[in-house]
Every structure is written in structure tokens, then in C-alpha cells.
């Protein structure tokens, strides 16, 4: 296996910069066990799943951790990714080579940070003058959503991203990127699923900084994966186990949900948990710049 085995051409015009409306109009590729492909929409899920199935969502909430600041005349963009406590954050910084320990980065007249440490990996530790609620308020005011690099934004971001880049399940603050598969779900779709007898539950898995890091190893198996913090509540584990016992299927919405579910099977009373997947967002190749597509659900 070589990294170049995964290369493909994706024209910029096919990258979706904003979600489609309504969100559940996003395209869905279905792969039936009998063969072939089906072009469907996320809104078709109630017809594609069975009564008694259970969807598992992530309730993590993205925090606006991308900050644009200045060190003298130099512009510095940072993405905070780990709260170390006491006003210190570990962060990626564009222009980090120009930074020195002790440098001050001003994000606003009343919001700044000092460079406390630099690391060989290219990231830094920043010490902010604020912490706790005062820091969260400043971050909400001055921060932008940490979008993937293939989604282009002007300096300072787009105010719409604060809503567009959160799922309707977002509750537990701590992610530096959205669990994108769940972005396509709407209250109306959840109602339609419930009417068909399809349930849903939630766990927490904070999307970590590794989501932004490119794979540089020639052999992808040598790539170091960053750990991510997650929590599976007892009530969720019991519901998953009850669904499996009753013959229902577990639908992990997103690859991270699958990782979390598979890592905690011992809590579910099952050594093996068959999972179906809704994968992360990709550009819609036919619907124009606002389209999104979710490939793919293997269906029995």
C-alpha cells in the first residue's frame, strides 16, 4: 500500500463551500447487497432503514478556535486544539517559524496570548490573558469556526459557519471540527424516522486535531493517528445492546461513531457489532457548489 494509491483529481468547482438547503436534501449513494448503485437523498433514510434499527449520533459541539492575530506587522493565524488549563492552549499556527517564545500575539485590543513553548511538530503552546467564562466569551466574539482547509473563507471566516458547521445534536463543547456526517440531519427527518419505528441515541467523541493533519508517510500504515476523547454513557450502551438483542441494526453515523462504538463493545454485551455507516461529507458532482453527498450505505 502506497500513499499515491489514493490520489485522485477533484476540481475545485466541485467542492461544496456551504451546505444545501434543506440539509437532508444532500445526495446519498446506496450500495445494495444485490449489486449496483442507487442515487438517493438523505431524506430517503426512513425508507432505506428498518423499524427497530438504531442510529448513533455524536453530540460534540465545535468551538470557534480559529483566531487571526498580529505580532507586530506580521499576521498570524492559529487554530487552538487542546485546552491545557490555566489559560494555556496547544495550537497550530500558520507562520509558526516566525514565532519565538515570549512573542505576544494580539487578536484584539483586549484579547491576546503569549507564546509559551514551540514544539518540533510545528505547533505551539499559547498562554492567554483570559480563562474560564471570560475566555469563552472572547473566543465566541473573535473566533471563527475551524473549517477543513478545502473550504475557503476570507480572513475572519463567515458568520454563517457558526450555524452551518454545527449539527442539530451539538451539545458537549470540545471539538475542533464537526462530525460532518450528522450535518445532514434535520428535525423533520428525525420525526420521519421515529414514525417508522427507527430510533436514535448519542455518544460524545470530540473531533481532534488529527483531522487537519495530512498523511505524509509513504505507507499510510505508518501514519500516526491522534487520540480523540470520547464517552459512551451507560444508558446509550444499554440501548445499543437492547437493539442488538431485538434484532435491530446499529447505524453509526460517521466513521468516528464507528470507532467509538467498536472501541466499547464490551459495554454493549456483544463481542461483535455489525455496523452500517454514513460517511463524511464530500462534494456533490452534479448539484453545483452548494451540493453535498454522503457515500455510501451498504444495505443488506
N, C-alpha and C positions, 0 to 999 in steps of 0.2 A: 504494500500500500504506500503510495506517494501522495504528497500534498497536491501536486499538479493533476492528479486523477480527478479532483473535484472542481477544476477550473471550468467555467462556462461564461459566455458572453451575455451580459444583461444591460441593454441600452438604458441610459439614464432616464429617457422619457417614459420608461415602463415602471419606474419606482413611484409608489404611492406616497405622496407627501402629507396627505390628510385622509382621514377615514371616509368611507362612503356613508351616505345617509339614506335610510336608517342603517345602523351598523349591521343588523342581521341580513342586509341585502348583499353582503360580501359573498363572493363565489366560494363554492365548496366542491372539491374533487372527491368523488366516491369511487372506491375500488371494490366492486363486488367479488366475493369468493368464486363466483362462477366465471369471472373473467371480464375484460372490457373496462371501460371508464365511463363515468356519468358526471356530467356538469350539472351541479345543483347549487343551491344557495343555503347559507347558514340557517335561514328561516325554515328550511325543509327538515331540520333535525327531528321535530316530533314525529314525522312520518318515517324517518330512517331508523330511529331507535325503537326499542320495545318497551311496553309497560313493565315496570319493575326494574328497569335499568337505573343506574345512579351516576350522575355527573359529579366530578370532584373539581372544584374551583380553588383558586388561590386568592386569599383576601388581603394580600400585601398591598401597601399603598406607596406609590412613588413619591419621594420628596424632591423638591426643586433644587438639586445640588450643583447645578452648573452655574458658575459665577464668572463674570467678566470684570477684571480689575486692572489696576495700573501700578507699576513700580517705576516711579519717575515718569519718563516718557514712553516706557515700554508697556505694551498691552499684554496682559497675562490672563489666560482662560484656565480655570480649574474646575475639576469635577470631583466633589467630595464623595468618598465611598465607604469610609469606616469611621464611626464615632468612637474615639479613644477615651472620651470623658475629660472633664476639666477644661473644656473649650478647645481640645485638640482633635483634629481630624486628619486622617490619611487621605491623600488626594492625588489624582493625576493632574499634571499641569502642562499645558502647551507653552513651550518656551522655558521648560524647566532648566535647561542647560544654562540659561542666563541668570538663574536664581542662585543666591548664596544664603547660607544660614545667617539669620539675622535680618534679611531683607523684609521690608514691610510692603504688603500688597493692599492697596486701598480699593474697596469695592463701592464705597460711598463715603461721604464725609463722616458718617457715624458708624461705619462698618468696615473693619479691616482685620488683617491677620498677619502674623509674623512667621517666617519660615523657620521652623524649629529644627528640622532634620531633612537631609536629602538621602535617597536610597539608590543603590546601584541599578535597581529595576526601573528607575526613571520616575518614580513617584516621590512625594514629599509629605512631611508632616507639618501642618499649619496650626498655629495657636491663635485662636480668635479672642478678641477682647470681650466677647459676649458668650454666654452659655445658657442652658435651660430655656425657659419660655422666651426670654429676650432674643436669644439666638434664633429660635424657630420663627419668631415674628419677622426678624430681619431676613431670614432665608426666604420666607414666603413673599416678602416685598421685593427683594433684589434678585432672587434666584430664578433660573429658568429650568425647564424640565430637561433631564439628560437624555436626549433622543439618540438613537443609533446614528453613526456617522454617515450612513447613506441617506438620511433625511436631512435636507439642507434647510438652515434657518439663518436669518440675519443676526448680527450680534445682539445679544439680549433675548433672543428667542421670540416666539409668537405667543401672545396671551392665550390663544385658543388651546394651546398644548396642555394647559393645566387641567382642562376637562377632557380633551381628546385622548390624552395619554394616561388616563385612569380607567380602570374597569368599574362596572357598577357594583362590584364586590369589595372595592378598595376600603380597607378599614385599619389594618395594622401598619403603621408607618415604619419604613425601614428599607424599601427597595430603591436601587439606583437605576432601575429600568422596569418597564411594565411587563407583566406576564401577558404577552401580546395575544395569545390565542383567545383569551377571555374578553378581549376588547370588542368582539363582535356580538356579545350577548346583550339583550335588551330586556326590560321588564315584561314587554309583551311576549317575547319568546319564552321567558321563564313561565309565564302564565299558560302558554300553549303546551309546554312540556308537562306542566302539572296536570292539565286537563286530560292528558293522555296517560297519566299514571307514571310519569318519569320524574324521579326525584333529583335533588342536588344537595351537596354539602360542601364544606370548605375546610381547607387547612391553610397554614401560613408557611410560605417559603420566600424569604427576601432575596430577590434577584441581586446577585453580587457583581463586583467589578469585572469578573472574568468575562461577562457578556460583551464587554467592549474590547477585549484584547484579541488581536489576530493570532491565528495559529502560525508560528514561524518555523516549527520543526519540519524537516523534510519528510519525516514519517509522522503522521498525525498521532500515532500511538505514543509518541514521546512528548506530546504536549502536556504541560502541567495544568490540570484543571483547578480552579479556585474553589474552595469550600463555600457553601452557602448555608445560612442559618434557617432552620425550619422547625415547625411544631405541628404535631398531629394530636389533636385533643382526643380524650378518651371517648367522648360522645361520637366523634367522627369515625374513630376506629370501630366502634360498636356498630355503627350504621353500615359501614362497608362490609363488616363480617356478616351482618344480618342479610344484606342484599345478596351476597355470595351464597349464603345458606339457602336463600329462597330461589336461587337460580338466576338471579339478575346479573347483568354485566356492569363492570365498573368502567366508566368513561373518564379517563384522565384528560382534562382539558389543558393541553400543553405538555411539552416534554419535561418541564420541571415538575409538574404534578406527577408524572410517571416516576421520576427519580425519587420523589418524596414517598410515593405510595410503595414502591418496590423496596425502599430502604427501611420500611416499617411494617413489613408483612407480619412479623411476629406479634404485633399488637392487634392484628386483624384475625388471628386464629387460623391463618392459612399459610401454607408454605409456598404456594404458587398463586399468583393473582393475574389472570388474563386481563389485559388492558387494551382499550381502543384509544386512539389518540386524535385530538385536534391539534394540528401542528401550528407553528408560529406564522406570523404574517409574512406574506410575500406579495410582490406587485401583481396586479391583475393585468394580464397580457391583452385583454380586449376591451376593458371598460374605461380606459383612459387613465389620467393621472390620479383620479380620486378613487379608483377601484382597489379592492383588496381581495386576496384569495387565500384560502386555507387548504393546503394539500396535506393529507388526504385521510379519509376514514376507511380503514379496511372493514368491510362488512361481511359477516358470515351468511 
